[in-house]
Amino acid sequence: MSGENEKPSLVYGEIKDNQNVLDLEKITIMKSAVDSEDVRMEHKIRLNQNGDDTNQTIKLYKRRWFIVLLFSSYSLCNSFQWIQYGIINNIFMRFYGVESFTIDWMSMIYMLTYIPFIFPVTWLLDKKGLRVIALVATAMNCAGTWIKVTSVRPNLFAVTMLGQFCCSLAQVFILGMPSKIASVWFGSEEVSTACSIGVFGNQLGIAIGFLVPPILVPNIEDMDQLAYHISIMFYITAGVATLLFLLVVMVFQERPELPPTQAQATARCISPEQYSYTASILRLLRNKPFLLLILTYGLNVGCFYAVGTLLNRMIIEHYPGEELNAGRIGLTIIIAGMVGSLICGIWLDRTKTYKQTTLTVYLMSFVGMLVYAFTLSLGHLWVVFLTAGALGFFMTGYLPLGFEFGVELTYPECEGTSSGLLNCSAQVFGIMFTICQGKIIDNYGTLAGNIFLCVFLFIGSVLTGFIKSDLQRQKANQLAKATTLFQADEELSGQQQDYGATALINKPDCPSASLQA
């Protein structure tokens, strides 16, 4: 594998978002020790493991882009199936002879399955690593698609529900991985962008799920022809899922040979015997800023899930016969959100302003939901496209922000565990909001249903303002770089100079003691 060494980048005296004064003093004092340009040619980190000093080079591999794109691809295939029933709700109602609320459960099962399985899956991620999780995810997704291929008969709704359950179980192995892949494979200046790319695949899958089913499955009366069109959609999905499973088997790699960041190199020092999954969960649940983030993330993403699941019903109520445009409006929401996600990821990598960016995007999601709610019934589809796009840009763009902010608040805990808890909150609120909004729409109309979501988005915006921003991963990376450059300067000069800072500097040993329960 080819790659390139990560070039060190250190901003002296500055760490974004509520920097601790002592940490600033450490970095400022270090400045005089790292003036040599020769030191900047390559930086190393000393890891003290089992009492022996070893040097480990920090390195970025080009393969990292293939890994994250492959993950995005199978995440796309899985998320496509989340909404493929709901966006043509009325067609599947007629084909299988079931009620609208029953078809809603074809989407909500993705949320319901996540809740009981997230803890065993994150435990498995901690114990077995990325490759095992990727293999299980793609295998389950592939199995679910082929089960659905066999379900294209009006009396086989239970079979198609079984296939959807398998796909929803695969989703549990997928949703928490973007931040984990970003941390394991990418440098400190690109982790947020990489996480956004990982989330991008999920969003693109939802976008295709909004667009393609109304095209492949037209609203026709002939049941045999309808079965034929549904089977075409299921066969295409199964073929793609099978190809992605084979690619993961052949090429997906657990982690790079050398770590991409100092924080990741230090994390590798923690032996399995020193790590307790239960203790990690308990530490996360005692982390007050992270608990607030869990609540606010669930409120925002839960609203997004409700809007996506019930979009067909809302559009058809005001614009009868516009199933195809309902899918296009959903596509607009997701495409705008993908742009928002990438912009937010790049912005975070450059500024590290996690709290400010998260709060701004949250407030704009609330404003976008208000505008969408009051313009949906105006009778102009172009207005709905415009307001839905603005809503999607911020609401969907919030997804990677929550992941990355959570990793920053909880480092050095496993990224998959923190992401899993965030997603679990989103699934719980998603089920609650979808059921409640659906009942409100049935009894009081779409405006009341959307105002219901606006109330919770406003509450989430207020609570986000109370999250204390303590960026632990950024501090670990910058302090480790400062210490590494200081030691390298001493080695090149051949002198052990005392800059008066040695009492303040944390030696870059394995932080195993700090991770004990």
Residue, then its C-alpha position, 0 to 999 in steps of 0.5 A: m500500500s502506498g501512502e504519504n506521511e502526515k505533515p504536522s500542523l500545530v497552532y501554538g497557544e490556540i485550541k478552539d472551543n473553551q481551551n483550558v488555560l493550563d493546556l494553553e500554557k503547555i503549548t506556549i512554553m513548548k514553542s521555543a523547543v520546536d523551531s527547527e525545520d528539520v524536525r518538521m520533516e517527520h514526526k514520531i510518537r513514543l509509546n511506552q508499552n510493557g515498559d519498552d520504548t518504541n517509535q511509531t511513525i504517523k502515516l496516512y494511506k491512500r487506501r483510506w479513501f477507498i475504505v470510506l467510499l466502500f462503506s458509503s456504498y453499502s450504507l447507501c444500499n441499506s438506507f435506500q431500503w428504509i424508505q422504499y416502501g413509505i415513499i409509495n405507501n399508497i401503492f404497497m397498501r393496495f398490493y398487500g391489502v394492509e393499512s397505511f400505518t402498517i406500511d409506516w412500520m416498514s420504515m419504523i422497523y429500522m428505528l425499532t430494531y436499532i434500540p435493543f441491538i445497539f449495545p451488543v453491536t457496539w460491544l462486538l465492534d469494540k471486541k472484533g473491530l471494523r472488518v467483522i462489523a462490515l462483513v456482518a452488515t453486508a451479509m445481513n443486508c444481502a440476505g434481506t434483499w433476497i428474502k424480499v425478492t421472494s415476497v412479491r405476492p399479495n399474500l406474502f406481506a409477512v415475508t417482505m416484513l422479514g426481509q425488511f427486518c434483516c435489512s434493519l438489523a444490518q443498519v445497526f451494524i452500519l450507522g455507528m461506523p462513520s466516526k469510527i472509520a474516520s478516526v481509525w483511517f484519517g488524519s486529524e485535519e480530515v476526520s470531520t470530512a471523512c465522517s461526512i463522506g461516511v454519512f453521505g452514503n447513508q443520505l444518498g441512499i435515502a435520496i435514491g429511495f425517495l426517487v427510484p421507487p415511484i419511477l420503478v413502481p407506477n400506480i397501476e391497477d393491474m396487480d400482475q403488472l404491479a407485481y412485475h414492477i415491484s420484483i424488478m426493484f427488488y432484484i436490482t437491490a439484491g444484485v447491488a447488495t450481493l456485489l457490495f458484500l463480495l467487495v467487502v469480503m475481498v478488500f475491506q481492511e480492519r485498520p492501516e498498518l501505522p496510525p494516522t494520528q497521535a490520538q489513534a496511536t495512543a489509543r492502540c496502546i490500550s490492551p483488551e484486558q485494560y478496556s471494559y465495555t461496561a465501564s465505558i458505557l458508564r463513563l459516557l452516561r456520567n458525561k453531562p455534556f454528552l448526555l445533553l448531546i444525546l438528547t438534542y441529537g435524538l430530537n433533531v434526527g427523530c424529526f427528520y425520520a418522521v418527516g421522511t416516513l410521512l412525506n408521501r402522506m403529507i404531499i398526497e393530502h395536498y397534491p393528490g396523484e403526485e406520488l412521483n413529485a413526493g419522491r422528488i421532494g424527498l430527493t431534494i431534501i436529501i441532496a440539499g442535506m448531503v451538500g450541507s453535510l460536506i460543507c459542515g464537515i469541511w468547516l469543522d476540519r478548518t475551524k474546530t468550532y463544534k458547538q457554534t456550528t452545531l447550534t447554528v445548524y440546529l437553529m436553522s433546522f427549526v426555522g426551516m421546519l417552520v417555513y416548510a410547515f406554513t407553506l406546504s398547503l399553499g398549492h404551489l409545488w415549486v414552493v414545497f421543493l424550495t422550502a423542503g430543500a432549505l429544511g434538508f440542507f440544515m436538518t440532514g446536514y446536522l447528522p455528521l455534526g452530532f457524530e463528530f461533536g460526540v467523539e470530541l466530547t467523549y475521547p478516548e472512548c470508542e467512537g462506535t459506542s458514542s455514535g451508537l448512543l446518539n443513534c439509539s436516541a434518534q431511533v427512540f424519538g423517531i418512532m415516537f415522533t412518527i407515530c404521534q405526527g401520523k395521528i395528529i395528521d389524521n385528526y388535525g391535518t398536516l400543519a398541526g403535525n409539522i408544528f408538533l415537530c417545530v416545538f421539539l426542534f426549538i427545545g433542542s436548539v435551546l438545550t444545545g446552547f447549554i452543552k459545554s464544549d470540551l474538545q478532548r480529541q483536539k487537545a490530545n492531538q495538539l498536546a501530543k504533537a507539541t510533546t513529540l516535536f519537543q522530544a525530536d528537537e532534543e534528539l537532534s540537538g543532542q542536548q537535554q535542555d530544560y525549558g522549565a516546562t517539563a513539570l507541566i508536559n504530559k509524557p505521551d505514554c499509554p493512557s491506560a490508567s485513565l481508562q480504568a473504571 
